[in-house]
Amino acid sequence: MKVKRLYFIDAVRAFAILMMLQGHFIDTLLNPIYRNQNHLAFNIWEYFRGITAPTFFTISGLIFSYLLIRAKQTDSINYRMRKGFMRGLMLIGIGYILRVPIFEWLFGKFSSYFLIVDVLQCIGLSLILIVLVYQITLKKTLLFSILMLILGGIVFMTEPLYRFLELPGLPIAISNYLSKSNGSVFTIIPWFGYVAFGAFIATLFYRYVERPKFKIAIVSGFFLVGIALIFKSSYVLMKLYYWLDISLFKEVAYYNYLYTRLGNVLVLFSIFYLAENYIKQPLILKIGQKTLSIYVIHFIIIYGSFTGLGLHQIIGKSLTPWQALIGALLFLSLVCFLSFHYAKTNAFVYSNTRKLMDKIKRYTS
């Protein structure tokens, strides 16, 4: 059976990684005096930067789950689950390695800074959780679909309960996945919620993508649900609060960034999927397929992984808006060039990681 390839997924991933690159560059190097909330251009940039992480997490859940459940068609589901589990561990490992201060360690200076949790650890753990949930649901796609939708809703609806969570009784390596009190940039909650919704969307594609009118239906659905989440989700939450007298609904409505950002992501999906035939250009698809390499290279250049010497330390927050804009364009070009021509492919990294884990398994068994 020929499987339909979803080119828009790579295009969305390319958009998300490029937005992340320019966002990190400008946020890290722009002089604070230009961060004017009353300036329209800055507000637009800040708003679209806020879409980047939700898009990245949602599309990660979508593509991983789609490949996972699609493996049933080729009877390779167990292999795909093992591969997904190992990929999750690999992403967690790379996330930690990027923050290892080698020179500080060489001089005997140790701190818990490298235990901070960021994007890669959260995505890695989310992939592992998806594999576990799929196993628990006995590989039943419908049950998996319903459960992921419920999990996403629960994570979003309970956000006020863990918004300022502190877990001093837990080891810092564990608490950093749940609490930002020690400096973690991302935590598994609420970000796993976006991955869960992405997994739910993947089941829709798996079940209906071959149907003639699916594309127009899903594009319309993405757009309408997205607009509703952006403009009406707070209203609905307040109505639920008045009807049920549950204060949690009001707290979510008053700080409703999760549902509105999910709405932004769905609108973005609708645009990219609708324009799929026009955006499946080789360069765009290649960027979307090299996100891990691009992320690692950009992190080293900006934040000075390993050496402690990056643009953040060399330049600091000193650029004017025009300097930041031009610099961001040059930075995007440089990182993509290095990723395309000098960095090993994601498949190479995954393959060698699996070989290493197999050797460890042989020696420890």
N, C-alpha and C positions, 0 to 999 in steps of 0.2 A: 504493500500500500504506500503510495507516494504521500509524504507528509508536506503540508503547506508551510512554507517558511514565512515567518513574521518579520519582514524587513523593518517595520516601524519600531520594533524593540531595539535594534541596534542604533537606529536614528535617535530614539529617546535617550539611550545610554550615552551616545555621543554628545547630545545637547546637555545632559546632566553633568558629564565630566568636564566639558568646556566651561559651563557656568560655574562649576566648583573651582576650576583653576583661576578664572578671572576674579571670582569672589574672594578667594584666599589671598590672591596677589594684592588686590586693591584694599581689602580690609586690613592686611598686615602692613602695608607700606604707605597708605594715604595719611597725610597729615591730619590730626584730629580737628584742626581749625576748620577744615572743609566738610566735616560731618554735620551738615546743617539740615535739621529736620524740616525746615521751612522751604528748602530748595527742592523743586519738582524733580530734577534729574537724580538727586541723591535718593529721594523717596522711591522713585521707580526702580533704581538699582537695588536698593535695600529690599523692596518687595519681591523682586524676581530672584534675588539671592536667597530669600527665605523659601522659595519653591524648590531649590536645588536638592537639599537633603531628603525631603519627602518623596521627590521624584526618584532619587537614587535608590531609596529603600523599597519603594513600591515596585519599581521595574526589576529590582533584584529578586523580589519574591515572585514576580510574574514569570520571569524567564527561567528561574531555577525550578519552580513548581511545574511549569509547562513541560520542560525537558524530563522532569522526574516522572510525571504521570503518562507522558507520551511514550516512555520506555516500555510500557506494557504492550505496545503494538509490535515490538521487536523482541519481546520476551527477555529483556535485559534489565528488568526493574531492580533486581538485587544488586547488580553491578552499578547501576545508576545511584542507588541509595548509598552504597559503600563509597563511591566516588564523591557524592555530595557531602557525606560525613567528613571525609578526608579534606575536601576543599574547605569546609568550614573550619577545621582545625588549622589548615594552612593559613587562612586569612587571619585567624586569631594570632598565630605565631608571627606573621609579618607585621601585624599591628603593633605588637610588643617590640619587635626587633627595630622598627623605625624610630623608637624612642630610647633605645639603649645608648647612654652616654659613654662611649668606649674610652675616651681619654680620661674622664672622671674616674671610671673604674680602674684604669691602669694606675692612677695615682692614689688609689685607696679611698676614694670618695664615693659613698653609696647613698642613694636615696630611693624613695618609693615613687619617684616621678615617672619612671618607665612603666609602672603598673596602671597609669591612666588609661582609661578605655576610650577609644575613638571609633570612627566609622567602620574600619575593617574588623575590629573585634565584634562589634554589634552585628554586622552582616554575617560574619562567620558563625556566631552563636545562633543567629536566626535561621541560617541554613540547617544547622544541626537540629534545631527545634522542629523545623518543617519535616525533616527526615523521621524524627521520632513520632511526630503526630501522624504522619502517613503510615508508619508502622503500626501505631495504636489503632488506627481506623481500618486495619487489615487490608490496606491498599485499595479500599473502596472509594472511588473518586467522588461520588455524591456525598458520602459521609464526611470525607476530607473537606469538601467544598463548604458544607454547612458549618463544620467545626471551625474552619479558618475564618469564616465570616463572623461567627460568634466571638471567637477570640479577639479579632480586631476590634469589634464593638466593645467588648469588656475592657480591653486595654485603654481605649479612648475615653470610655465613660467613667472610669475610675481614676483618671489622671489627677484630680485634686487630692486624692488620698495619698499619693506618693510624690507629689510635686516638690515638697521640701523634705523628702525622706532622708533620714540619717540612720546609719547602722553601725554605731561604734563597737558593738559586740561581735561583729563579723570580721574575719580577716580582710585586710584592705583589698587583696586581689579579688575577693568575691564581692564585697560591698561596692566596689567601683563600677560593677555592672548594673547596680540598682540605684546608686546615689551619686550625686554630683558634689557631695560635700568635700571630697578629697581632690577635686579638680578634673574629674572625667568630663570629656567634651560631649559624648553621647552615652546614653544608658539604654539597656535592652528594653526598658519601658520608658517612654511610650513607643520607641521606634520600631519594636517588633510588630506593633499594630499596623504600620504601613506595609511591612513585609507580609503580614497575614492577609490584608486586603489584596495585595498583589497576587498572593497564592489563590485567593478566591477568584479573581479575574482570570487567572490561568485556567481554571477549571471550565470557565465559560468558553474560552477559546478551544480548549481540548474537545468539548462536547459539541460545539455548534459551528466551528470555523469553516467546515466544508459545505454548510448550507448556503444556498444562493443569495439569500437576503440578509445573511448574518452581518456583513460589513456595515451596511446602512443602519441596521438595528443597533449594533454595538457602538457605532460612532454617535448616533443620536442619543443612546443611553448614557454614554460617557458625558456628553455635553450637557444634557438635561439634568442628570444627577449631580454633575459637577457644579452647575449654576445654582441648583437648589441648595447644595451644601455651603456654597460661598455666601449666598444671600439670605437663606431661610433656616439654616440649621440652628442658629441661636434662637430664633423665634419659636421653632418647634420645641427646643429644649425648655424654654421658659413656659410654654404651654403645658408641657409635661410636669413641670414643677408646680404650676397652679392646680392642675388636675389631681396629681398624686401626692402633693405636699412632701416631696423628697428633695431636700436641699442640694443634693449632689447634682441634680439637673441644672439648678441655678448657677452653681459654681462652675460647671463646665460651660454654660452659656456665657458667663461673664468673662471667661478667658478661653474663648473657643478658637484656638489656633489649629488644633488637630483636624477637626472636621473641615474648616475652611481651606487649609492647605491640601487636604485630600481632594477637595473640590477643584482646587487649582490643578492638581495632578491629573484628574480625570478629564478636565477641559484640554489640557496639554495632550493627553493620549488621543482624544478625539481629533485634534488638529493633525497630529502626526500620522495617525492611522488613515485619515481621510486623504492626506497628501502623500501616502506611501509610495505611489508610483513615481512621484517627482523627487523624493528625497533619498531613494535607495541608490545613491551615488557611491562609487567605490571608496572615495575618501571618507565620506561620512560613516559608511559601514565599517571601515577599517578602524576609525577612531572608536566606534562603539564596541569593537571586538578587542581593543587594547586598553581597556579601562584600568586594569590592575597595574600594568606597566606605567601608564600615565600617572596614576595616583602615586606610586612609589617614587618616580622621578621628580614629580612636582614637590613632594614632601621633603625630599633631600635638598632640593635647590632652595626652597623657601625657608624651611625651618632648620636646616643644617643637621639632619640626622647623622648619627655616628660621630661627626667631627664637632658639632656644636657651632658650626660656622655656615650660615645661610644668609639669604637676603634679609631676613628678619634681624639678624645681628649686625650685618654690614651696613644696610641702608636705614633700617628702622622706619618709623612713621614720619617720613620727611617729604613725600612726593606731593606735588600739586595735582589737581584733577587731570589735567592734560598729560602730565608726566605718567600718572598712574594708568590712564587709558592707553597711551601708546606703549607703555611698558607691559601692560597686560596682553596686548596683541602680540608683542614680540615674545613674551613668555609662553603664550599658548603655542606659537609656532615652534619655538625651541623645544619644548617638552614633547610635542607630537613628533618632531623630527627625530629626537633621540629615541623615542619609543619605537618608531617605525624601523629605524636603521641600526640601532645599537643595543637596544634592550632585547632580552630573550622574550619569546612569546609567552602568553599566559599558559598555553598548552605545555610548553617546555617546563615551566615552573611546576605546574600540576603533576606532570609526568615524573619529574625527578623527586618531588616531594613524596609521591606514592612509592617510588622505589626505595627511598630512605626509610619510610615507615614499614615497608615490607621487610627490610633488613633488620630493623629494630625488633619487629615481631618475631622473626626467625631466631634471633639471638636470645630473646627473652622467653620464648615458649619452650 
